[in-house]
Amino acid sequence: ADLVALELACAATLRDALRASGLLERHRLDEATLRAGIWGREQPLHTPLRAGDRVEIYRTLQVDPKEARRQRQRQQRAPALSGNRTR
């Protein structure tokens, strides 16, 4: 997670903070499809900021967390099952 402290004008918006942070360029994020929020709540980019707000960028999940757990369990079970066969 990247943390960037910024000082912005009083009328700054969520979009202004994202642009000023340099994170859009650093991580090659597309502003048109970007999801962002303040203090854990997704907000439109035109939302005005208040002093002390924590701006967050939300990424889409690559894998559903439940499915990721299932895949890890399958991988952990597979070696145990194949190594304990008796005939």
C-alpha beads as a LAMMPS data file, in Angstrom:
LAMMPS data file: protein, C-alpha beads

87 atoms
86 bonds

1 atom types
1 bond types

-500.0 500.0 xlo xhi
-500.0 500.0 ylo yhi
-500.0 500.0 zlo zhi

Masses

1 110.0

Atoms # bond

1 1 1 0.000 0.000 0.000
2 1 1 1.275 3.409 -0.945
3 1 1 0.825 6.228 1.544
4 1 1 1.127 9.787 0.265
5 1 1 0.569 12.842 2.463
6 1 1 -0.767 15.851 0.555
7 1 1 -1.643 19.458 1.241
8 1 1 -4.377 20.645 -1.107
9 1 1 -6.493 23.756 -1.585
10 1 1 -9.657 24.088 0.505
11 1 1 -11.952 23.291 -2.445
12 1 1 -10.015 20.165 -3.501
13 1 1 -11.917 17.094 -4.661
14 1 1 -11.175 13.400 -4.564
15 1 1 -10.034 13.675 -8.205
16 1 1 -7.618 16.507 -7.294
17 1 1 -6.053 14.395 -4.551
18 1 1 -5.609 11.396 -6.833
19 1 1 -3.959 13.493 -9.522
20 1 1 -1.695 15.296 -7.033
21 1 1 -0.597 12.019 -5.416
22 1 1 1.105 10.738 -8.564
23 1 1 -0.383 7.284 -7.955
24 1 1 -2.354 7.300 -11.209
25 1 1 0.844 7.542 -13.235
26 1 1 2.961 5.335 -10.974
27 1 1 0.508 2.446 -11.124
28 1 1 -0.835 3.213 -14.620
29 1 1 -4.414 3.614 -13.391
30 1 1 -7.146 4.826 -15.715
31 1 1 -9.074 7.666 -14.104
32 1 1 -12.141 6.867 -16.228
33 1 1 -12.541 3.395 -14.690
34 1 1 -11.053 4.127 -11.285
35 1 1 -12.976 3.389 -8.092
36 1 1 -11.981 5.494 -5.096
37 1 1 -13.350 6.535 -1.759
38 1 1 -12.871 8.339 1.510
39 1 1 -12.474 6.454 4.793
40 1 1 -13.611 3.131 3.328
41 1 1 -16.681 4.381 1.475
42 1 1 -16.714 4.593 -2.293
43 1 1 -17.363 8.149 -3.497
44 1 1 -17.609 9.891 -6.887
45 1 1 -14.424 11.666 -7.950
46 1 1 -16.093 15.093 -7.718
47 1 1 -16.621 14.670 -3.947
48 1 1 -15.081 17.573 -1.990
49 1 1 -12.475 16.664 0.610
50 1 1 -12.253 17.777 4.222
51 1 1 -9.121 18.240 6.303
52 1 1 -7.731 14.888 7.416
53 1 1 -9.663 12.738 4.922
54 1 1 -8.061 9.418 3.984
55 1 1 -8.425 8.874 0.245
56 1 1 -8.362 5.271 -0.971
57 1 1 -8.131 3.634 -4.392
58 1 1 -10.052 0.382 -4.809
59 1 1 -8.902 -2.352 -7.175
60 1 1 -11.102 -5.087 -8.540
61 1 1 -10.425 -8.506 -7.077
62 1 1 -8.458 -10.882 -9.274
63 1 1 -10.116 -13.890 -7.615
64 1 1 -13.142 -14.132 -5.355
65 1 1 -11.848 -14.639 -1.769
66 1 1 -13.980 -17.765 -1.258
67 1 1 -12.709 -19.289 -4.492
68 1 1 -9.097 -18.448 -3.558
69 1 1 -9.552 -20.322 -0.255
70 1 1 -10.991 -23.336 -2.072
71 1 1 -8.055 -23.383 -4.484
72 1 1 -5.542 -23.243 -1.622
73 1 1 -7.304 -26.116 0.140
74 1 1 -7.241 -28.226 -3.036
75 1 1 -3.520 -27.571 -3.477
76 1 1 -2.765 -28.478 0.137
77 1 1 -4.835 -31.681 0.007
78 1 1 -3.511 -32.933 -3.333
79 1 1 0.037 -33.858 -2.141
80 1 1 -1.312 -35.495 1.016
81 1 1 -3.818 -37.605 -0.893
82 1 1 -1.376 -38.798 -3.545
83 1 1 1.353 -39.704 -1.026
84 1 1 -0.787 -41.803 1.325
85 1 1 -2.195 -44.405 -1.049
86 1 1 -2.001 -47.999 0.037
87 1 1 -3.071 -51.094 -1.911

Bonds

1 1 1 2
2 1 2 3
3 1 3 4
4 1 4 5
5 1 5 6
6 1 6 7
7 1 7 8
8 1 8 9
9 1 9 10
10 1 10 11
11 1 11 12
12 1 12 13
13 1 13 14
14 1 14 15
15 1 15 16
16 1 16 17
17 1 17 18
18 1 18 19
19 1 19 20
20 1 20 21
21 1 21 22
22 1 22 23
23 1 23 24
24 1 24 25
25 1 25 26
26 1 26 27
27 1 27 28
28 1 28 29
29 1 29 30
30 1 30 31
31 1 31 32
32 1 32 33
33 1 33 34
34 1 34 35
35 1 35 36
36 1 36 37
37 1 37 38
38 1 38 39
39 1 39 40
40 1 40 41
41 1 41 42
42 1 42 43
43 1 43 44
44 1 44 45
45 1 45 46
46 1 46 47
47 1 47 48
48 1 48 49
49 1 49 50
50 1 50 51
51 1 51 52
52 1 52 53
53 1 53 54
54 1 54 55
55 1 55 56
56 1 56 57
57 1 57 58
58 1 58 59
59 1 59 60
60 1 60 61
61 1 61 62
62 1 62 63
63 1 63 64
64 1 64 65
65 1 65 66
66 1 66 67
67 1 67 68
68 1 68 69
69 1 69 70
70 1 70 71
71 1 71 72
72 1 72 73
73 1 73 74
74 1 74 75
75 1 75 76
76 1 76 77
77 1 77 78
78 1 78 79
79 1 79 80
80 1 80 81
81 1 81 82
82 1 82 83
83 1 83 84
84 1 84 85
85 1 85 86
86 1 86 87
